[in-house]
Amino acid sequence: MKKITINYIKRLKSEEQPFATLTAYDYTSAKIVDATDVPIILVGDSAAMVVLGYETTIPVTMDEMIMLTSAVCRGTQRALVIADLPFMSYQASITDALHSAGRFMKEAGVSGVKLEGGIRMIPQIRALVDNGIPVMGHIGLTPQSFHQFSGYTVQGKSVKAIENLLADAHAVTEAGAFSLVLEGIPAEVGKLITDQISIPTIGIGAGPYCDGQIQVFHDILGLYGDFIPKHTKQFGKISEHITEAIQAYIQQVENRSFPAEENSTHLSASVLKNLSSKQT
Ligand code: KIV
């Protein structure tokens, strides 16, 4: 099976081919996603919330991300796997960024990393790219700045903020990133950035004009029963199927129809005879 490359992702923009990407956080879900046409699997630090139950992405550690990312890599043969650098694993210095990204490449086996931030992260992006580590940028509503933004608030709504985002997008491109996630910005701003930069933009809550889209596995499958963020759509209601299946299991255990004959093994006639002679 042919592995998706960075050049393939870049070509999707020049060929004007919109593409859908997805997160995954474990071996089983990675295998399911990898069997589709999704070209990139992102092991997002959204794992902090959807897998580990934290309220924000801030608490997740490098060790936790390495464990999840390794499992995703073991379940993926075709898609490009990108790991999210968690909060404070890259911001403080170039050395931190190289060390953390290096761990993802060597210990988990990813093809690249994602980090949040525009102009202020250029030294880190440059150093990673110069050392052979592909980088996916991420600007707009960057969830690691949850407290700075006073919540998950849409960014890029004033002319000044849009100019700043455009400057960030150009800087990330010039620093050598191979793609750029645009999160939580008006659709018009998503279009403006997409039209102006040469690398693929990958939107989440950034409108329909981005080159690609990214969504959280749990969101599009409806693994959360009740909460549907505005930027997403439930393409399935898997939590309902899971609940139904668990209820059917409980019922069949209670009425003794599971395990059935086909789920059971039996002793041979000779052992059975021997056993019953010893029991009497
Ligand atoms: O952590 C994440 O899952 C992300 C994407 C949704 C862009 O950053």
Residues whose N, C-alpha, C, O or C-beta is under 5 A from the ligand:
A	BS01	KIV	T23 G44 D45 S46 V181 I204 I214
